[in-house]
Amino acid sequence: MSSVIKVDVLADQEIICPRCANTAVVRFYGPCDPCRDQLRATLSNESQDIQADEYEPKMNVTPNAVATKD
C-alpha cells in the first residue's frame, strides 16, 4: 500500500521574509506584506516622457566615398 500525502498548496504558510528576515504568514513565498507595501511606495512603475538628444555623429566619422561622389 502506498501512502498519499495531500498538501494544500494555496494555504497560508509561515516563512521568513527574504527582505527583512521577520517571520510572516503568507500564501506565497516572497516579501511580507509590510515590505511589499514599502516596495510599492518607493518603486513606482508610472510611465515618464523622456526626450532623447538628437543624434550627432562623432567628429572622427567621415562620409563614405559613394555618398560624396559627384
C-alpha positions as CSV (number, residue, x, y, z in Angstrom):
1,M,0.0,0.0,0.0
2,S,1.3,3.4,-0.9
3,S,0.6,6.4,1.3
4,V,-0.5,9.6,-0.3
5,I,0.3,12.9,1.3
6,K,-2.1,15.7,0.3
7,V,-0.8,19.2,0.6
8,D,-2.9,22.3,0.2
9,V,-0.6,24.5,-1.9
10,L,-2.9,27.5,-1.6
11,A,-2.9,27.5,2.2
12,D,-1.1,30.2,4.2
13,Q,2.5,29.2,5.2
14,E,4.8,30.5,7.8
15,I,8.0,31.8,6.1
16,I,11.0,34.0,6.9
17,C,10.8,37.2,4.8
18,P,13.8,37.3,2.4
19,R,13.9,41.1,2.8
20,C,13.6,41.9,6.5
21,A,14.1,38.4,8.0
22,N,10.9,38.5,10.1
23,T,8.5,35.6,10.2
24,A,5.3,36.1,8.3
25,V,2.3,34.0,7.4
26,V,1.7,34.4,3.7
27,R,0.1,32.4,0.8
28,F,3.2,32.5,-1.5
29,Y,6.9,32.9,-0.8
30,G,8.3,36.4,-1.1
31,P,8.4,39.7,0.8
32,C,6.0,40.1,3.7
33,D,3.0,42.5,3.5
34,P,4.8,45.5,5.1
35,C,7.8,45.0,2.9
36,R,5.6,44.7,-0.2
37,D,3.8,47.9,0.7
38,Q,7.1,49.7,1.2
39,L,8.4,48.4,-2.2
40,R,5.2,49.6,-3.9
41,A,5.5,53.0,-2.4
42,T,9.2,53.5,-3.3
43,L,9.4,51.8,-6.7
44,S,6.7,53.3,-8.8
45,N,6.0,51.9,-12.3
46,E,4.5,55.1,-13.8
47,S,5.5,56.0,-17.3
48,Q,7.6,59.0,-17.9
49,D,8.1,61.1,-21.0
50,I,11.8,61.1,-22.0
51,Q,13.3,63.3,-24.6
52,A,16.3,61.8,-26.4
53,D,19.0,64.1,-27.7
54,E,19.3,64.5,-31.4
55,Y,21.9,62.2,-33.0
56,E,25.1,63.9,-33.8
57,P,27.9,61.8,-35.4
58,K,31.3,61.8,-33.8
59,M,34.0,64.1,-35.2
60,N,36.1,61.2,-36.4
61,V,33.3,59.9,-38.6
62,T,33.8,60.7,-42.3
63,P,31.2,60.1,-45.1
64,N,32.0,57.2,-47.4
65,A,33.3,57.7,-50.9
66,V,30.0,56.7,-52.6
67,A,28.0,59.3,-50.7
68,T,30.3,62.1,-51.7
69,K,30.8,61.1,-55.3
70,D,29.9,63.9,-57.7
